[in-house]
Amino acid sequence: MKLIYEERDGILYFDGCDTVKLAKKYGTPLYVYSLTEIKNRIEELRKAFLDKYKNTRVAYAAKAFTSSAIFKLIDNEGLSLDVVSGGELYTAISVGFPAERIEFNGNNKLYEELVLAIEYGVGRIIVDGLEELDMIEEICQSYDKKIKVMYRITPGVNSDTHDYITTGKKDSKFGIPLDEEVFYPAVKNAIKSPFVEFYGLHFHVGSQLFDNESHLKALDILLSHIDEIRDRFAYEVKEINIGGGFGIKYTDEDRRPFEYFIDPSMKRINEHYSELNIERPNVVIEPGRSIVGEAGMTLYTIGSIKNIEGVRKYVSVDGGMTDNIRPALYQAKHNGMIANKMEMDRNDKVTVCGKCCESGDILIRDLDISKPEMGDILCVPSTGAYGYSMASNYNKNPIPAVVLAKDGEDSLIVRRQTYQDMLLNDIVPSWMD
């Protein structure tokens, strides 16, 4: 498999592109994605899941990185799409993504978002709350449509990850509780409804996971409730969605192969249905970060350097928490390197900070890098997930451009936001003149 990161004459190349030249051409901060790496990950998923097991789907979790170009790529690769907002849904439809391959997730879907989803005819709506079914039925009745729904359950399992990205425990804003007096009446209502087809169950236990235990525990719980649905209502679900959350390498983690998560789950599902002598339902997974996370990197230009003798050396860059909120939000860790000094020893220990007026705007603590100087280009790898997607205009900083690289060629896929762009929605009332 081709190396995505290479050193040539002391310069960092990414998917064949000179990163220093990219920084000069497009400016910094700059998000850069490797098309080769994204396709590598999709091919791994094909071999580990789609080609290995029949009646399976991969739905790319759009929240990891949303753009018109990435949605077009996901469509061209034949994957499905998991969206969580009207904006993500609109973006997908705008580039011709087939609505039947879209599933609509989210814990508080707005009425107008559900109208969009039903108008477009999305393949699934994954119901996350008890009131949601009523809204869906009302809209379907008015549009004379019937739509597939799945119920996202709260399996009540904990995952070994940061609390902010744990989603499967009982105390969670996500999912329908499995209390008997809550869950089964909700299932009965969906089965009896003339406006929806109750299609199956869904769970997502968390993100950035390196242990499959929580997936397997949640799966056992899900299968037991499918059995109970069969016994109570003589109804067979048609699809099981086991979410995503597969961890990637940010610093020194060892990324698990997709098979580590997929094979034990499929073994358990297949054995369960084989024992019952029933054809198993479709099985869906929802990877996002594990497709685009390591395929993306961010380039910055180093600015002021502050050395506090005996304490710390601060190296400031022209971005920060506005283009990568993860370190400030949940203490995420990253690596980094000076793209124009790859041949030099990394014998300087620095703390990389952003330009925002916040003490918490720290990107990387205690990073060993080559001696930094103003104007150097800093590369931060593995920022392909939840960088651009969570970018903001805090302190009125523009959102960076996004470039796609492949075999030494580069293409702009999201232009850099301008100061004028940021003022498009600002209005000064006439009485202020």
N, C-alpha and C positions, 0 to 999 in steps of 0.2 A: 504494500500500500504506500502511496506517495507521501513523502514528508511534507507537511504543510508549512512548518517553520524551518527555515534554512539560514545559515550564515554564509555570506559571500563577501570576502574582502572587508570584514568587520561590520557589514551592514546586515540588518535583519530583513529577510524576504519572507513573505506570507503568500502561500499559493502562487509562487513565482513572481510576486510583485515586490519591488523595492519599497519598503515601508516609509523610508525617509522621503522618497519622491512622492509617494501618496500624500504624506503630510503637507508637502509643499504645494502639490497640485490642488488639493481639496481644502486645505486648512485643518486646524485642530481646535478642539477635540474632534475626533473622527472615529466612527464605528466602521470596522472593516469585517466582512464576512467572506469565508472561503466556500465557494460553491462546491468545490471538490469534497470538502469535509462534510457538508450537509448531505451530499449524495452518498458519501461513504456510510453515514449513519443510517440513512434510509435503506441502503443495501443490506446492512447488518440486520435491520428489522425484518426485511424480506426473508432473509435466510433463517433467522431465528424464530419467526412467527408466521408470516403470511404464506410462505412456500412450504413450511413445515406442517402447518395445521390447517385443515380445511375450515371453511365458514368462519373466517377471522377478518378483522378490520383494524387498521391503525388510524386513529384520529389525532392529527397534530393539534396540540394544545396551543391555540393561537396567542394566548396571553404571554407566552414566553417571548415572542417577537412577532409583531403584527406589521405587515406592510403589503402593498399590492403585489410587489414582486415575489415575496416569499409565498403568498397565497397562490400565485400563478404557478410557482415551482411545485408546491404541494399538489396542486391539481394535475400538473403534467406527470407527476410521479404516481398518480392514481390513489393517493391517500385520501382519507376523510378529514374533516376539520371540526374541531371542538371550539366553539365560540362562547363568550360569556357576557356579551353586551350587544346592544343594537349597533354600535359603531363597528365592532369586529364583523358582525353579520353583514352590514352594509358594504364594508370594504370587500368582503368575499364575493358578494353578489355583483359588485361593480366591475370585477375582473372576470366575471362569467363562471365563477365556481359553481358546480352543480348543487342546487339546493338540497337534493336528496342525499348528498354525501356530507351534509352539515348537521351537527348536533348542537343544541343550544343548552348550555349549562348556566349556573349562576344561582346564588341564594336569594336574590330579590329582583327578579325580572320585572321590569316595568310593564304596565299595560300596553303602552305603545310599542315596546320591544316585542311583546308577544304577538301583537297585531302584525308587525313586520315579518316575524318568523312564520306565522300561519299564512299570510299573503304569499310569501315566497315559497312555502311548501317545504320547510326543512324536514330532513329525514327523521329526526327525533327531537323532542323537547324533554330534557331531563329535569323532572319536577323536584324541587328542593324544599318546598314548604306546603302546608296543608291548604292555604288559601289559593295557591297557584292553579290547582285543577279547576276551581270554579271560574277563574278568569279565562282559562283556555277553552272551557266548554262554552262560555258565553260568546267568545270570539268565533269559535268554530261554527256555532249555530248561526251567527249573523252572516258568516261567509259561506255557509253551506259546505263546510269541509270537515274531514275527519283526519286526525293526526296521531302519529305514534308518540306515546309518552313512556318514559322510564322513571322509576323512583330512585333518587339518590338516598341511600340509607346512611345513618350514622352507626357504624359497626361497634363503636365503643372500644377501640384498641388504640394504644399509644404507640408512637413511632419515635425512633431515636434520631431526632432532628431538632432544630430550633422550634420553640413553642409557637412562633408566628407562622410557621409553615407546616405545623401538624394539623391535620384536618379530619382525622378519623376518630378522635376520642369523643366520648359522650358529651362533654362540655365543649361543644363546637357550634359555630353559627351555621355550619353546613349540614345538610342532610335531614331526613325525616327520622325522628326517634323511633326505636324499635319496641317501645312499650306496646303491649298487646292491645290496649284500649285505644291507641293512637294509630298504629301502623295498619292493622288488618281492616278496620273500617275504611281507611283511605284506599287500600287496595281494592276492596269490594266496590267502592264508588267508581273507581277507574274501570274495572271490569264491566260494570253494568252500564257505563256511560255510552250513549249512542254517538258521541262526538269525538271520543278518543279510543285508540287501541292500546291497551296496556301491554307494553312490549317486554319489559324486564326490569332488572335491578342494576344499580350502579353504586360503586364506592370509590373513594379516593382517600388514601390514608395519610398522605403528606408528601413533601417534596425533599429532594436531595437525600435520598435514602441509599444505604449501602448494605442493609440487611433485609432479607425477604420475609422475616418472621411476621411482621405486621400485615403484609399482604396475605399470607397464608391463614393467619388467624381471622382476618376479615372475610376471606373467602369461605372458610368453614361456616361462619355466621350467616353469610349470604345464602349458601346452599341449603342450610337448615330452614331458612325462611322461604326459600323456593319450594322446598318439600311441604312446608306447612300450607303454603298457598295452594298447592296441588290438592292436598288433603281437604282443605276447607272449601275450596271453590271449584274443584275439578278443572283447574286452569293451568295450562303449561306456558311458562314464560318463553319468549323466543330469543332473548338476548341477555348476556351477562357482560357488564362493563367493569373492569377491575382497575381502571384509572392508570396513573403513571407514577411519577415521583422518582424515577431511577436516577441515582446520583452521578455527577460528573466530576472530573478532576479540576480543582481550582489551584491547589498548592501541591500537597504531597499525598493526596488521596489516591487510592487504587480504584479506578473505575471498574465496576463489575460488568461483565458482558451481559447483554440483554437476556441470554439464556438462563442466567442465574435467577432472574425474576420470573421469566416466562415458563420455563420447563416444569418447575415444581407446581405452579398454578395449573397449567394445562393437564399435568398428570393427575392432580386431584380432581379436576372437573371431569376429565374423561373417565376416570375410575368410578366416580360417583354415578354418572349416567349409565355407565356400562353395567353396574350392579343393579340399577333399576330397569335395565333393558329398554331405555328410552333414548332417542336421538338427542344428543346434547344441543343446546342453543348456540347461536352465534356468540363469539367471544371478541370483545373489543378492548384495546388498550389505548391510553391517551398520553403518549410521551410528548413533551415540549422542550424542556431544558436539555434533555439528552439527545435531541436532534440538532439544536442550534447553539447550545451553550459553548462548547469547545470550538465551534466553527467561527466564533466571533472574537474580535479583539478591539481594544480602544487605543488610539494614539493621542498623546498629549504633547504639548511643548512645555518644557521646564522654564519657569520664571524665577522668582526670588528664592534665595536659599538662605536659611537662618540657622546658624550653628550656635547652639547654647552649650558652651564648653562644659563637659562632664555630665550633661543632661541628655541632649538630643539634637540631631540635625534635621530641620524641617526643609523639605523640598516641595515647593509649590508648583502646581500645574494649572493650565488654563481651563480645566474642567473641575469635576468633583462630584459632590452629592447630587447635582442637577442632572448628571448623565449616568451616575451609578449610585443609587440610593442604598444598595444592599449593605455596605459596611456600616453606614450610620443607622440603618433600620434594624438589622439583626446581627451586627458584628461579623458579617461575612468576611472571609479572608481571601486575598488575592496575591498573586505573584507579579513581578514586573521586571523589566530590563530596559536598558538604554539602547534604542534601535540603531544608533549610529556609532556605538562603542562596543560591539559584540565581542571584539577580540581582546578587550581589556579585562584585567582581573576585577572581580567584584569584591573589593575590599573596603567599601564604604557602607556603613549601616545608616540608613536614613528612614525617616517617616514621611511618606508622601501625603500631602494635604491638598485640598482643593482651594478654590478662590472665593467660596461663599463666606458670608459674614456669620459663620457658625463655628464654634470650637469643635463641634462634633463632625465637621467636614474633613474626615480623615479617610483616605482611600486604603493605604497600606501602612502598617506599623512595622518598624524594625526590618526593613528590606535591605538585603545585601545587593548592592549594585556597583557598577563602575563609577568612578568619580563624576558626579553630576555637575553640569555647568549650564548657565542660562542659555536657552536656545536648543539644547539637546532634545531629542524625541524619545519620550518614554512610552513603551508598549506595555499594556496590561492585558494578558491573555484571558481567555474563557469569560468574556463579557457578552457573549451572544444572546444570553437569556436574561431578561429583566433589566437590561441596560436602557436601550432605546424605549422599550415598552413602558418603563417607569420614569422616563426623563421628565423634567419639569422646567418651568421658567422662573424658579425661585431667584430672587435678586435681579429679575429681568435678564437672565442669561438665555441666549438662544439655544434651541435644541440642535445638536450636531447633525451633520450629514451622515448618510449611510452609503457605503460603497461595497459592491460585490466583486470579488477577485476570483480569477480562474486562469491557471496556466500562464501567468504573466500579464493577463489582460484585466483591466478594471472598468467597472461600469457604475455610474451613480444611480442608486435606486431610491434614495430619499434626499432631496436637496436640503441644504443648511437653512434653518430658519433665520430670517433677518429681523432687525429691530422693527421694521415696518410691519412684518408679519405679526409680531407680538401685539401690535396696536390695532389690528383689524377690527376687533370687537369692542374697543374702548369708545365710549361716547361721553362727550362733555355737554351737559345740558345747556340750552341756549340762555337760561337765566343766569348762568355763571359768567357770561361775557360782560 
